[in-house]
Amino acid sequence: MKEKILILDFGSQYTQLIARRVRELNIFSEITPFDKIPDIISNYKGIILSGSPASVDDPNCPIIDSKLFNFNIPILAICYSAQLISKNNNGSITRSKIREFGRANLSYIKKSSLLFKGFKINSQVWMSHGDTINKISDKYEILASTKNVKIAAFKSKNSSVYGIQFHPEVYHTKDGKKIFNNFLIDICEFKQLWTPKSFIHEKIKEIKSLVKNDKVILGLSGGVDSTVSAVLLNKAISKNLYCIFIDNGLLRKNEFKDVTENFKKLGLNVIGLDSKNKFYSKLKGISDPEKKRKIIGNLFIKIFENEARKIKNVKWLAQGTIYPDVIESISVNGGPSSTIKSHHNVGGLPKKMNLKILEPIKLLFKDEVRNIGKSLNIPSEFLNRHPFPGPGLAIRIIGEINKKNINLLQKVDSIFIKMLKKQGLYEKIWQAGSILLPIKTVGVMGDERTYENVVAIRAVTSVDGMTADWYKFPNEFLSKLSNEIINNVRGVNRVVYDISSKPPSTIEWE
């Protein structure tokens, strides 16, 4: 790509969310760790520096390479990196007397600032910091303030170097998109040339060059990610793609049969493997969520390797890994981002593999994946499916896995999803699922005491999975859902609804 922006990762969990905001403007972005700056900086029209969980006063905190400021390229520094720029230029950073975490409102905006074009006083921003910029040098000017943070944004008087204390990448900053638009379009002068069609064209070309005449096996899950990956690969290598769908016994009710039939409609070569008992055996007695993920991931790969031996010249294992998977596991390019949890197709991979990994949509967010799918003419019935975790119900059963619990949760989940579809709510919700809790409570059914399981219902709205809000169901819906579950699923006598948002919670419980 001729037009691209460089994003330097200082360890923020939101680094790839910054990349997503850039992509929304049809601008290609590349992420690299803060200490691995590309040799040819002039290839980039702009640079964004991420936040970080570190403090600028930490002895081993990430630092900014001074050479970035020698190329006259516009720079936008967010939170930690803004503090670092200020400190490196005779500014003063102190621990905040009032720790700002959450919503704040701009009480001052410099009207002539290009960065804040279109902003109004009281515009809501999202703060997340324990340190604050107390003083900036005479080389900089203040662009914005909040009630508790005088220096919420600043700019170099002699260059296009900007620093902001808040996070424009999260949706809680209501005008965050304006920040990126103003910086990228007005300041960096991007022409917005990166589109789904351009991605498909370049990715097919890349796959052909990389794979050549080798054969590739792909793990299908029935979800959007693996579907788009399969169709994209099929466009590139056609008959050399072998799609394998593993029944790990942790899928939704009737999922194995439905997925196998659906993919025949897309003209894909699908091999179905019944591996339920293998997974049940390995998971017996395991309650720790990270161990579950690792076991499932390792066994998943072993089964694929065994199947690959039956096909000559298979050298690649394709996966539907996307950005949010990577963000919550490890930094996409080896950066310092903190790990929240491992994913079956990221952190769960064994160190020694006989197959090379191919991840054609690794740099895409969920909504981008769907847009690519539309451009590939994939039917909406495939693209509108809710995300479903790779480890499946294993991470929605809190505690040990067994057939009884799996069967119970499948029934609960089936009732929930069917009711969402019947009420026209399914496509309004980003992700929905049921969680079996490791507790039992007293209930009364038919004038008799019961002591049975509790299930939690989870439904969220989101755009990319990085942030999410719980869905506000009508009380009537929740009441009916609870009755349907308790009356039709033996072993459940209590239903609760999860009303936590992400952050601070995650979408899945484990």
C-alpha positions in Angstrom: 0.0 0.0 0.0 1.3 3.4 -0.9 -0.7 5.1 1.8 -0.3 3.8 5.3 0.1 4.8 8.8 2.4 3.4 11.4 1.0 2.6 14.9 3.6 2.0 17.6 2.5 -0.4 20.3 3.6 0.6 23.9 1.6 -2.2 25.4 -1.9 -0.9 25.4 -4.8 -3.4 25.2 -6.4 -0.9 22.7 -3.5 -0.7 20.2 -5.3 -2.7 17.6 -8.5 -0.8 18.3 -6.6 2.3 17.2 -5.8 0.4 14.0 -9.5 -0.4 13.5 -10.5 3.3 13.9 -8.0 4.1 11.2 -9.4 1.3 8.9 -12.9 2.7 9.3 -11.6 5.7 7.3 -10.3 3.4 4.5 -6.7 3.9 5.5 -4.3 1.0 5.9 -2.4 0.7 9.2 0.6 -1.3 10.3 1.3 -2.1 14.0 4.8 -2.6 15.3 6.3 -2.7 18.8 7.6 0.6 20.0 11.2 -0.7 19.9 11.0 -2.2 16.3 10.6 0.8 14.2 10.7 0.1 10.4 14.0 1.3 8.7 12.2 3.4 6.1 10.0 5.8 8.1 9.4 7.9 5.1 7.0 5.1 3.8 4.4 6.4 6.3 2.3 9.5 6.1 1.5 9.5 9.8 2.5 7.9 13.1 0.2 7.1 16.1 1.7 6.2 19.5 -0.4 4.0 21.7 -1.1 4.2 25.4 0.5 1.8 27.9 -0.1 0.2 31.3 3.3 1.5 32.4 4.1 4.7 34.1 6.6 7.2 32.6 8.3 7.2 36.0 9.0 3.4 35.9 12.7 2.7 35.5 12.1 0.2 32.7 9.2 2.0 31.0 8.9 1.9 27.2 10.6 4.9 25.5 10.1 6.8 22.3 12.9 6.7 19.7 13.9 10.3 19.1 14.5 9.7 15.4 10.7 9.7 14.9 10.7 13.4 15.3 13.3 14.0 12.5 11.2 13.1 9.5 8.5 15.9 9.7 5.8 13.2 9.8 2.6 14.1 11.8 2.5 12.3 15.1 -0.5 11.6 17.4 0.5 10.4 20.9 -2.2 8.9 23.1 -2.3 8.9 26.9 1.0 7.3 28.1 3.0 8.3 25.0 1.7 11.9 25.3 3.0 11.9 28.9 6.3 10.6 27.6 6.6 13.3 25.0 5.9 15.9 27.6 8.4 14.5 30.1 11.1 14.3 27.4 10.6 18.0 26.6 11.0 19.5 30.1 7.4 18.9 31.0 6.2 17.6 34.4 4.3 14.4 35.1 2.7 13.7 38.5 0.5 11.1 40.1 -3.1 12.2 39.7 -4.8 13.4 43.0 -8.1 12.2 41.4 -7.5 9.1 39.2 -9.5 9.7 36.1 -11.0 6.4 34.8 -14.1 6.7 32.8 -16.1 9.5 31.2 -15.0 13.1 31.3 -16.1 16.3 29.4 -14.0 18.8 27.6 -14.3 22.2 29.4 -11.9 24.0 27.0 -11.1 23.5 23.3 -8.8 25.7 21.2 -11.1 26.7 18.4 -8.4 27.1 15.8 -7.0 23.6 16.3 -7.3 21.3 13.3 -7.3 18.2 15.6 -10.5 19.4 17.4 -12.3 20.7 14.3 -16.0 20.1 14.8 -15.8 19.6 18.5 -18.0 21.4 21.0 -17.6 22.2 24.7 -18.7 19.3 27.0 -17.8 16.7 24.3 -17.5 13.4 26.2 -14.1 11.7 26.3 -12.8 8.5 28.0 -9.9 8.8 30.4 -7.9 6.0 31.8 -4.7 7.1 33.6 -3.1 7.4 37.1 -0.5 9.9 36.0 -1.3 13.3 34.6 0.6 16.0 32.7 1.1 18.8 35.2 3.2 21.1 33.0 4.3 21.4 29.4 7.3 23.3 28.0 7.0 26.5 26.1 7.5 24.5 22.8 3.9 23.3 23.2 0.4 24.8 23.5 -2.7 23.5 25.3 -5.5 22.4 22.9 -8.1 21.0 25.3 -8.9 20.6 29.0 -11.4 18.8 31.3 -12.5 19.8 34.8 -9.8 17.7 36.4 -7.2 17.6 33.7 -5.9 20.9 32.5 -3.6 19.5 29.8 -6.0 17.0 28.1 -4.4 17.7 24.7 -1.5 19.7 23.4 0.5 20.4 20.2 4.0 21.3 19.3 4.1 25.0 18.1 6.6 24.2 15.4 5.5 20.8 14.0 2.5 18.5 13.6 3.1 16.6 16.9 0.0 16.2 19.0 -0.6 14.6 22.4 -3.9 13.7 24.0 -4.5 12.4 27.5 -7.8 10.6 26.7 -8.5 7.6 24.5 -10.2 8.5 21.2 -10.1 4.9 20.1 -12.9 3.7 22.5 -16.5 4.4 21.7 -17.0 6.1 25.0 -15.2 9.1 23.5 -18.2 10.3 21.6 -16.2 12.4 19.0 -13.3 10.0 18.9 -13.8 9.4 15.2 -13.5 13.1 14.6 -10.1 13.0 16.2 -8.9 10.4 13.8 -10.6 12.0 10.8 -9.0 15.3 11.6 -5.6 13.9 12.2 -5.5 11.5 9.2 -7.4 13.5 6.6 -6.7 17.1 7.4 -3.3 16.8 9.0 -1.7 13.8 7.4 -3.7 14.3 4.1 -4.6 10.6 3.4 -6.8 9.9 0.3 -8.6 6.9 1.9 -7.8 4.2 -0.7 -8.0 1.0 1.5 -11.3 -0.9 0.8 -12.6 -4.5 1.1 -12.1 -5.0 -2.7 -8.5 -3.8 -2.4 -7.9 -6.1 0.6 -9.3 -9.1 -1.3 -7.2 -8.4 -4.4 -4.0 -8.0 -2.4 -4.7 -11.0 -0.1 -5.4 -13.4 -3.0 -2.2 -12.3 -4.6 -0.3 -12.8 -1.4 -1.7 -16.2 -0.7 -0.9 -17.4 -4.3 2.7 -16.2 -3.9 3.1 -17.8 -0.4 1.4 -21.1 -0.9 2.1 -21.8 -4.6 1.1 -25.4 -5.3 1.1 -26.6 -1.7 -2.1 -28.0 -0.1 -3.8 -26.2 2.8 -6.2 -27.6 5.4 -8.5 -25.2 7.2 -10.4 -25.7 10.4 -14.1 -24.8 9.9 -16.2 -23.8 12.9 -19.3 -22.5 11.1 -18.6 -19.0 12.3 -18.0 -15.9 10.2 -14.3 -15.9 10.5 -13.6 -19.4 9.3 -16.3 -19.0 6.6 -14.7 -15.9 5.1 -11.2 -17.5 5.4 -12.4 -20.6 3.6 -14.0 -18.6 0.7 -11.0 -16.3 0.4 -8.6 -19.2 0.3 -10.8 -21.1 -2.2 -10.6 -18.0 -4.5 -6.8 -18.2 -4.3 -6.0 -21.9 -4.4 -9.3 -23.7 -5.2 -8.8 -27.5 -5.3 -5.8 -27.3 -3.0 -7.9 -26.3 0.0 -9.2 -29.0 2.3 -11.7 -27.8 4.9 -12.0 -29.9 8.0 -14.7 -29.6 10.6 -14.0 -31.2 14.0 -16.8 -32.1 16.3 -15.2 -31.5 19.7 -18.4 -32.2 21.5 -18.5 -28.6 22.8 -20.6 -27.2 20.0 -24.1 -25.8 20.1 -27.0 -28.2 19.7 -27.0 -29.9 16.2 -24.1 -27.6 15.1 -22.0 -30.3 13.6 -24.7 -31.5 11.2 -25.9 -27.9 10.3 -22.4 -26.6 9.6 -21.4 -29.5 7.4 -24.6 -29.1 5.3 -24.3 -25.4 5.0 -20.7 -25.4 3.7 -21.7 -27.7 0.9 -23.8 -24.8 -0.4 -20.6 -22.8 -0.8 -19.0 -25.5 -2.9 -16.2 -26.2 -0.3 -14.6 -29.5 0.1 -15.5 -30.4 3.7 -14.3 -33.3 5.8 -16.2 -34.0 9.0 -14.4 -35.6 12.0 -16.2 -36.9 15.1 -13.7 -36.3 17.9 -16.0 -35.8 20.8 -14.6 -38.6 23.0 -11.0 -37.5 22.5 -11.8 -34.0 23.8 -13.9 -35.3 26.7 -11.1 -37.6 27.8 -8.5 -34.9 27.8 -10.7 -32.4 29.6 -11.8 -34.8 32.4 -11.0 -33.3 35.8 -9.9 -30.0 34.3 -11.5 -26.8 35.8 -9.0 -24.1 35.1 -10.1 -22.0 32.1 -6.6 -21.5 30.7 -5.8 -25.2 31.0 -9.1 -25.9 29.1 -8.1 -23.6 26.3 -4.6 -25.0 26.0 -5.8 -28.6 26.0 -8.4 -27.9 23.3 -5.9 -25.9 21.2 -3.2 -28.6 21.4 -5.6 -31.5 20.7 -7.2 -29.5 17.8 -3.8 -29.1 16.1 -2.8 -32.8 16.7 -6.0 -34.0 15.0 -5.3 -31.7 12.1 -1.8 -33.0 11.8 -3.0 -36.5 11.8 -5.6 -35.7 9.1 -2.9 -33.9 7.1 -0.8 -37.1 6.9 -3.6 -38.6 4.8 -3.3 -35.9 2.2 -0.1 -35.6 0.2 1.8 -32.3 0.2 -0.2 -30.6 2.9 2.1 -28.0 4.3 -0.3 -25.3 5.7 -2.9 -25.1 8.4 -5.2 -22.2 7.8 -7.1 -20.5 10.7 -9.7 -17.8 11.0 -7.7 -15.8 13.6 -8.8 -12.1 13.8 -7.5 -9.1 15.6 -9.5 -9.4 18.9 -8.2 -13.0 19.3 -4.7 -11.7 19.0 -5.2 -8.6 21.2 -6.3 -10.7 24.1 -3.6 -13.2 23.8 -0.3 -11.7 22.5 0.6 -8.7 20.5 0.1 -9.3 16.8 3.6 -8.4 16.0 5.4 -9.5 19.2 4.8 -6.3 21.1 4.5 -5.8 24.8 0.7 -5.8 25.1 -0.5 -7.5 28.3 -2.3 -10.9 28.0 -5.9 -11.1 29.1 -6.5 -14.7 28.1 -5.2 -17.2 25.5 -7.3 -18.3 22.5 -7.5 -21.7 21.0 -5.9 -20.5 17.7 -3.4 -18.2 19.3 -2.0 -19.0 22.7 -3.1 -22.6 22.6 -0.8 -23.6 19.7 2.0 -26.1 20.5 5.6 -24.9 20.1 6.5 -27.7 17.6 4.3 -28.1 14.6 4.5 -30.0 11.4 2.4 -27.5 9.6 2.9 -23.8 8.8 0.2 -21.4 9.9 -1.8 -19.4 7.4 -4.1 -16.7 8.8 -5.6 -14.7 5.9 -7.8 -12.4 8.0 -5.5 -12.0 11.0 -5.3 -8.2 10.6 -9.1 -7.7 10.4 -11.8 -6.9 13.0 -15.1 -8.7 13.0 -17.1 -6.0 11.2 -14.3 -5.8 8.6 -14.5 -9.6 8.2 -18.2 -9.3 7.5 -17.5 -6.5 4.9 -15.0 -8.7 3.2 -17.5 -11.5 3.2 -20.1 -9.3 1.5 -17.6 -8.4 -1.2 -17.0 -12.1 -1.7 -20.8 -12.6 -2.1 -21.1 -14.9 0.9 -24.9 -15.2 1.8 -26.0 -13.2 4.9 -27.0 -16.4 6.7 -23.3 -17.1 7.1 -22.2 -13.6 7.8 -24.8 -12.7 10.4 -24.0 -15.5 12.8 -22.9 -14.5 16.3 -19.3 -15.1 17.3 -18.8 -18.4 19.1 -15.6 -19.1 21.0 -13.2 -21.7 19.5 -13.2 -23.7 22.8 -17.0 -23.7 22.6 -19.0 -24.5 25.6 -15.9 -25.5 27.5 -15.4 -21.9 28.5 -19.2 -21.4 29.2 -19.2 -24.2 31.7 -17.5 -22.8 34.8 -15.6 -25.8 36.3 -15.2 -29.3 35.1 -16.6 -30.5 31.7 -18.8 -33.6 31.5 -21.5 -34.9 29.1 -24.3 -34.1 31.5 -23.3 -30.5 31.9 -22.7 -30.1 28.1 -26.1 -31.6 27.3 -27.8 -29.3 29.9 -26.1 -26.1 28.5 -26.8 -27.0 24.9 -30.5 -27.2 25.7 -30.5 -23.8 27.6 -28.5 -22.2 24.8 -30.8 -23.6 22.1 -33.9 -22.1 23.9 -32.1 -18.7 24.2 -31.0 -18.5 20.6 -34.3 -19.7 19.2 -36.2 -17.1 21.2 -33.9 -14.3 20.1 -34.6 -15.2 16.5 -38.3 -15.6 17.0 -38.5 -12.2 18.7 -36.4 -10.5 15.9 -33.6 -9.7 18.3 -30.8 -12.0 17.0 -29.4 -9.5 14.5 -29.6 -6.6 17.0 -27.2 -8.4 19.2 -23.4 -8.8 18.7 -23.0 -12.0 20.7 -25.3 -14.1 22.9 -24.8 -17.2 25.0 -25.5 -19.1 28.1 -23.1 -19.9 31.0 -23.5 -22.8 33.4 -22.4 -21.7 36.9 -20.6 -24.0 39.4 -23.3 -23.4 42.1 -26.7 -24.8 43.0 -29.6 -23.0 44.7 -32.8 -23.9 46.4 -36.0 -23.6 44.4 -39.6 -24.8 44.6 -41.2 -26.7 41.7 -44.6 -28.4 42.1 -44.6 -27.6 45.8 -41.4 -29.6 46.2 -38.0 -28.3 47.2 -35.3 -28.4 44.4 -31.6 -27.9 44.6 -30.4 -27.4 41.1 -28.1 -25.4 38.7 -27.9 -21.7 38.0 -27.4 -20.5 34.4 -26.4 -17.0 33.4 -27.6 -15.4 30.2 -25.2 -13.1 28.3 -26.1 -10.7 25.4 -24.0 -7.8 24.3 -24.0 -5.1 21.6 -20.7 -4.2 19.9 -19.0 -3.3 16.7 -15.7 -5.0 16.9 -15.7 -7.0 20.1 -13.1 -4.8 21.8 -15.8 -2.9 23.8 -19.3 -4.1 24.4 -22.4 -3.1 26.3 -25.0 -5.5 27.7 -28.3 -5.6 25.8 -31.3 -4.0 27.4 -34.0 -6.7 27.0 -37.6 -5.9 27.8 -38.6 -7.4 31.2 -41.3 -9.4 29.4 -38.6 -11.1 27.3 -36.4 -12.0 30.3 -39.4 -13.3 32.2 -40.5 -15.5 29.3 -37.0 -16.8 28.7 -36.5 -17.7 32.3 -39.8 -19.6 32.4 -38.9 -21.5 29.1 -35.5 -22.5 30.4 -36.6 -23.6 33.9 -39.7 -25.4 32.6 -37.9 -27.3 29.8 -34.4 -28.0 31.0 -34.3 -30.4 33.9 -31.6 -29.5 36.3 -32.0 -25.7 36.2 -34.0 -23.8 38.7 -32.6 -20.3 38.5 -31.7 -17.9 35.6 -29.7 -14.7 36.0 -28.8 -12.0 33.4 -25.3 -10.6 33.1 -25.4 -6.7 33.0 -21.7 -6.0 32.9 -20.0 -4.2 30.1 -16.6 -4.7 28.4 -14.5 -3.2 29.9 -14.2 -3.9 32.8 -15.6 -7.4 32.1 -14.9 -9.6 29.1 -17.7 -10.9 26.8 -17.0 -14.5 27.8 -16.8 -15.5 31.4 -13.6 -17.5 30.9 
